[in-house]
Amino acid sequence: MMRSPPPPGPPSHGNSGYGSPYGGASMAQANGGGGSFAPAFGGFMNDHTAQMGFQLGKNAAMAGQEYMEQNINRYVSIGALKHYFNVTTPYVLRKLLLVLFPWRHKPWSRQQRPSTTSSQDTTTYSYYFLPPREDLNSPDMYIPVMAFVTYILLSTLLAGLRGAFHPEVMGLTATAAFAIVVVEILGLKFGTYVLSISNDSQLLDLVAYSGYKFVGVIVTLVISEILNAGRGTGGWAGWTIFTYTFLANAFFLLRSLKYVLLPDSSSHTPAGSGMQTVARSQRNRRTQFLFIYSYVVQFIFMWILTRQDSERVGAKVAS
């Protein structure tokens, strides 16, 4: 006959290691009553050696951050970049409409804010450009960066809808787009050297304006894909949409870049902008550069980006 096991006996208060871990001598040792364990966690935090270690770690982190900022500032100013990302949602929406429909927009000049600097005997008056969130005509880098990423994701999505998706499609599309951006920036750098534009803020303005073409490219890809029933940007519909977005982008750049390359002597010159009136011969060269960059260069780059057919890329990878 099977019987139940006998009930457990009373807990032992000896030194046996099989007692309850929450009672007896174990609890007394945990509370510091005659035990030989290390101090509690709070005691460790209050230890001078631990505090010294935390301070050394904090100093090392601050030194590393300062080192990175110094090396990055050798090529581009962090403070200047923050100005180009100072945007709001209403600004982004209005800027997108301006890039796509720039025909009746006025004025194109940027807004300026007066500032005074007082010293012991003199008072200096200067003007500064307002950030993008306060001035619609101010260039920003938020829209170009987001449009660049959206273009890569959209091209990959269209390749998947056409049944031509491969893991390498995103990489190839990103490489082609990034190569175009790098070539354009190098061309702008060379152009600023030839045209004697030595100020960094003007170069950053040109870099920011160069990214707005991705907005027109995205619109061309989406509308052409809808009108052509998934056959890409070819045909009369694709060329019609491309022609409009190209002309809108060229007109937008032509109007916006005028203050960068052709500053007006009648307007106030912002402090630190490096914008000065130029001679007639230099002005003619800058006018030619502005026209070639706004129409010829943008046409070539936008045509390459819109004709970067994901299906052809997928076929190339599959082969």
C-alpha positions as semicolon CSV with decimal commas, in nm:
position;residue;x (nm);y (nm);z (nm)
1;M;0,000;0,000;0,000
2;M;0,131;0,341;-0,093
3;R;0,160;0,598;0,180
4;S;0,225;0,969;0,177
5;P;0,572;1,083;0,281
6;P;0,608;1,204;0,640
7;P;0,577;1,578;0,700
8;P;0,902;1,778;0,698
9;G;1,077;1,830;1,028
10;P;1,147;2,166;1,193
11;P;1,423;2,374;1,034
12;S;1,766;2,327;1,175
13;H;1,938;2,623;1,343
14;G;2,282;2,477;1,313
15;N;2,555;2,548;1,064
16;S;2,423;2,306;0,808
17;G;2,424;2,433;0,451
18;Y;2,079;2,288;0,374
19;G;1,869;2,533;0,576
20;S;1,645;2,808;0,437
21;P;1,847;3,077;0,261
22;Y;1,622;3,345;0,416
23;G;1,651;3,247;0,780
24;G;1,890;3,167;1,059
25;A;2,252;3,254;1,029
26;S;2,225;3,343;0,660
27;M;1,991;3,635;0,731
28;A;2,211;3,753;1,012
29;Q;2,517;3,749;0,787
30;A;2,331;3,938;0,511
31;N;2,241;4,209;0,764
32;G;2,600;4,239;0,873
33;G;2,543;4,068;1,210
34;G;2,874;3,894;1,267
35;G;2,919;3,794;0,901
36;S;3,228;3,844;0,689
37;F;3,066;3,961;0,362
38;A;3,167;4,278;0,170
39;P;2,991;4,609;0,246
40;A;2,651;4,680;0,095
41;F;2,604;4,843;-0,252
42;G;2,558;5,186;-0,101
43;G;2,892;5,156;0,067
44;F;3,054;5,079;-0,268
45;M;2,902;5,389;-0,427
46;N;3,038;5,603;-0,143
47;D;3,386;5,460;-0,173
48;H;3,647;5,718;-0,273
49;T;3,813;5,483;-0,521
50;A;3,483;5,425;-0,705
51;Q;3,414;5,797;-0,720
52;M;3,760;5,855;-0,863
53;G;3,693;5,590;-1,129
54;F;3,363;5,750;-1,229
55;Q;3,533;6,089;-1,253
56;L;3,810;5,949;-1,471
57;G;3,551;5,786;-1,700
58;K;3,358;6,112;-1,729
59;N;3,675;6,304;-1,814
60;A;3,770;6,046;-2,076
61;A;3,425;6,069;-2,241
62;M;3,442;6,450;-2,248
63;A;3,792;6,439;-2,395
64;G;3,678;6,197;-2,666
65;Q;3,381;6,417;-2,755
66;E;3,602;6,726;-2,771
67;Y;3,852;6,542;-2,991
68;M;3,579;6,438;-3,236
69;E;3,435;6,789;-3,250
70;Q;3,776;6,938;-3,317
71;N;3,845;6,694;-3,602
72;I;3,501;6,742;-3,754
73;N;3,530;7,120;-3,726
74;R;3,843;7,100;-3,939
75;Y;3,621;7,018;-4,238
76;V;3,281;7,163;-4,149
77;S;3,146;7,380;-3,869
78;I;2,901;7,202;-3,640
79;G;2,740;7,531;-3,545
80;A;2,686;7,616;-3,912
81;L;2,524;7,278;-3,977
82;K;2,281;7,329;-3,688
83;H;2,157;7,642;-3,865
84;Y;2,057;7,437;-4,171
85;F;1,860;7,183;-3,966
86;N;1,666;7,442;-3,767
87;V;1,330;7,370;-3,934
88;T;0,966;7,318;-3,840
89;T;0,686;7,113;-3,994
90;P;0,508;7,417;-4,148
91;Y;0,836;7,527;-4,302
92;V;0,897;7,185;-4,457
93;L;0,549;7,173;-4,612
94;R;0,573;7,526;-4,750
95;K;0,925;7,464;-4,881
96;L;0,816;7,152;-5,068
97;L;0,537;7,350;-5,234
98;L;0,786;7,623;-5,322
99;V;1,026;7,376;-5,485
100;L;0,747;7,222;-5,693
101;F;0,556;7,544;-5,770
102;P;0,806;7,834;-5,767
103;W;0,654;8,035;-6,053
104;R;0,465;8,305;-5,865
105;H;0,668;8,324;-5,546
106;K;0,790;8,667;-5,435
107;P;1,017;8,792;-5,290
108;W;1,320;8,565;-5,323
109;S;1,557;8,764;-5,104
110;R;1,643;8,625;-4,762
111;Q;1,535;8,800;-4,446
112;Q;1,798;8,952;-4,219
113;R;1,808;9,044;-3,854
114;P;2,007;9,344;-3,727
115;S;2,251;9,296;-3,444
116;T;2,470;9,533;-3,246
117;T;2,802;9,465;-3,078
118;S;2,922;9,722;-2,826
119;S;3,280;9,764;-2,711
120;Q;3,449;10,027;-2,498
121;D;3,436;10,312;-2,749
122;T;3,255;10,182;-3,058
123;T;2,930;10,014;-3,149
124;T;2,923;9,778;-3,449
125;Y;2,602;9,717;-3,644
126;S;2,570;9,397;-3,843
127;Y;2,306;9,176;-4,006
128;Y;2,250;8,801;-3,986
129;F;2,038;8,570;-4,199
130;L;1,738;8,419;-4,025
131;P;1,725;8,038;-3,983
132;P;1,500;7,829;-4,210
133;R;1,220;7,803;-3,953
134;E;1,183;8,183;-3,966
135;D;1,251;8,244;-4,335
136;L;1,102;8,040;-4,620
137;N;1,378;8,153;-4,860
138;S;1,653;8,023;-4,634
139;P;1,820;7,700;-4,754
140;D;1,807;7,395;-4,531
141;M;1,962;7,050;-4,534
142;Y;1,675;6,861;-4,371
143;I;1,470;6,833;-4,690
144;P;1,767;6,734;-4,912
145;V;1,882;6,464;-4,668
146;M;1,534;6,318;-4,622
147;A;1,468;6,334;-4,998
148;F;1,796;6,152;-5,064
149;V;1,700;5,867;-4,829
150;T;1,343;5,858;-4,965
151;Y;1,474;5,828;-5,321
152;I;1,678;5,520;-5,231
153;L;1,388;5,353;-5,049
154;L;1,142;5,443;-5,327
155;S;1,366;5,300;-5,599
156;T;1,396;4,977;-5,401
157;L;1,020;4,963;-5,348
158;L;0,952;5,009;-5,720
159;A;1,196;4,730;-5,799
160;G;1,004;4,502;-5,564
161;L;0,668;4,594;-5,720
162;R;0,808;4,506;-6,062
163;G;0,936;4,172;-5,937
164;A;1,298;4,270;-5,992
165;F;1,406;4,313;-5,631
166;H;1,741;4,180;-5,519
167;P;1,929;4,256;-5,196
168;E;2,192;4,441;-5,400
169;V;1,943;4,683;-5,556
170;M;1,938;4,915;-5,256
171;G;2,317;4,921;-5,239
172;L;2,360;4,992;-5,609
173;T;2,096;5,265;-5,605
174;A;2,248;5,429;-5,297
175;T;2,596;5,411;-5,451
176;A;2,481;5,576;-5,774
177;A;2,293;5,852;-5,593
178;F;2,581;5,914;-5,352
179;A;2,829;5,928;-5,642
180;I;2,617;6,195;-5,812
181;V;2,606;6,397;-5,490
182;V;2,983;6,370;-5,444
183;V;3,054;6,471;-5,804
184;E;2,819;6,768;-5,772
185;I;2,977;6,883;-5,446
186;L;3,326;6,857;-5,597
187;G;3,204;7,056;-5,896
188;L;3,062;7,321;-5,663
189;K;3,390;7,333;-5,473
190;F;3,579;7,384;-5,797
191;G;3,331;7,648;-5,909
192;T;3,366;7,842;-5,584
193;Y;3,744;7,835;-5,630
194;V;3,725;7,963;-5,987
195;L;3,471;8,231;-5,897
196;S;3,671;8,342;-5,590
197;I;3,402;8,240;-5,340
198;S;3,612;8,159;-5,036
199;N;3,349;8,174;-4,760
200;D;3,230;7,843;-4,613
201;S;2,872;7,963;-4,556
202;Q;2,823;8,023;-4,928
203;L;2,957;7,675;-5,006
204;L;2,716;7,520;-4,753
205;D;2,432;7,714;-4,917
206;L;2,526;7,566;-5,255
207;V;2,544;7,215;-5,108
208;A;2,200;7,260;-4,951
209;Y;2,047;7,385;-5,275
210;S;2,199;7,096;-5,470
211;G;1,985;6,844;-5,278
212;Y;1,646;6,989;-5,367
213;K;1,648;6,810;-5,703
214;F;1,566;6,484;-5,524
215;V;1,220;6,626;-5,451
216;G;1,148;6,658;-5,823
217;V;1,301;6,318;-5,891
218;I;1,073;6,152;-5,634
219;V;0,763;6,321;-5,779
220;T;0,866;6,212;-6,129
221;L;0,913;5,850;-6,024
222;V;0,583;5,827;-5,835
223;I;0,357;5,997;-6,091
224;S;0,522;5,825;-6,387
225;E;0,483;5,486;-6,219
226;I;0,111;5,554;-6,172
227;L;0,044;5,691;-6,521
228;N;0,256;5,432;-6,701
229;A;0,104;5,140;-6,508
230;G;0,436;5,025;-6,363
231;R;0,648;5,067;-6,678
232;G;0,883;5,325;-6,529
233;T;0,955;5,681;-6,638
234;G;0,951;5,623;-7,012
235;G;0,689;5,735;-7,261
236;W;0,523;6,072;-7,305
237;A;0,387;6,076;-6,949
238;G;0,728;6,021;-6,792
239;W;0,894;6,285;-7,008
240;T;0,616;6,535;-6,940
241;I;0,647;6,497;-6,564
242;F;1,026;6,506;-6,584
243;T;1,021;6,824;-6,795
244;Y;0,799;7,002;-6,544
245;T;0,995;6,900;-6,233
246;F;1,324;6,986;-6,405
247;L;1,205;7,332;-6,509
248;A;1,058;7,397;-6,164
249;N;1,384;7,296;-5,994
250;A;1,593;7,503;-6,239
251;F;1,375;7,811;-6,189
252;F;1,390;7,765;-5,811
253;L;1,770;7,742;-5,816
254;L;1,807;8,034;-6,055
255;R;1,608;8,262;-5,827
256;S;1,745;8,133;-5,499
257;L;2,114;8,125;-5,587
258;K;2,117;8,478;-5,722
259;Y;2,188;8,628;-5,379
260;V;2,478;8,380;-5,327
261;L;2,660;8,435;-5,654
262;L;2,538;8,784;-5,745
263;P;2,503;8,987;-5,424
264;D;2,338;9,324;-5,462
265;S;2,529;9,630;-5,346
266;S;2,207;9,796;-5,232
267;S;2,129;9,530;-4,973
268;H;2,280;9,484;-4,632
269;T;2,573;9,247;-4,611
270;P;2,533;8,994;-4,327
271;A;2,821;8,971;-4,087
272;G;3,052;8,680;-4,159
273;S;2,885;8,590;-4,488
274;G;3,175;8,701;-4,704
275;M;2,932;8,840;-4,964
276;Q;3,074;9,140;-5,143
277;T;2,986;9,312;-5,464
278;V;3,191;9,181;-5,754
279;A;3,337;9,341;-6,062
280;R;3,153;9,335;-6,393
281;S;3,378;9,067;-6,547
282;Q;3,348;8,846;-6,241
283;R;2,973;8,906;-6,236
284;N;2,942;8,785;-6,597
285;R;3,134;8,467;-6,510
286;R;2,911;8,401;-6,213
287;T;2,600;8,457;-6,424
288;Q;2,721;8,197;-6,674
289;F;2,802;7,955;-6,393
290;L;2,457;8,008;-6,241
291;F;2,281;7,936;-6,571
292;I;2,493;7,629;-6,651
293;Y;2,451;7,486;-6,303
294;S;2,077;7,551;-6,282
295;Y;1,986;7,413;-6,624
296;V;2,259;7,202;-6,784
297;V;2,404;7,030;-6,476
298;Q;2,067;6,975;-6,310
299;F;1,920;6,832;-6,630
300;I;2,200;6,574;-6,657
301;F;2,184;6,468;-6,292
302;M;1,804;6,456;-6,273
303;W;1,789;6,258;-6,597
304;I;2,036;6,003;-6,460
305;L;1,845;5,972;-6,132
306;T;1,504;5,930;-6,296
307;R;1,640;5,687;-6,553
308;Q;1,810;5,483;-6,286
309;D;1,554;5,215;-6,360
310;S;1,534;4,962;-6,081
311;E;1,435;4,689;-6,325
312;R;1,756;4,737;-6,522
313;V;1,955;4,734;-6,202
314;G;1,786;4,411;-6,096
315;A;1,850;4,255;-6,436
316;K;2,215;4,354;-6,413
317;V;2,247;4,196;-6,071
318;A;2,065;3,879;-6,178
319;S;2,295;3,837;-6,476
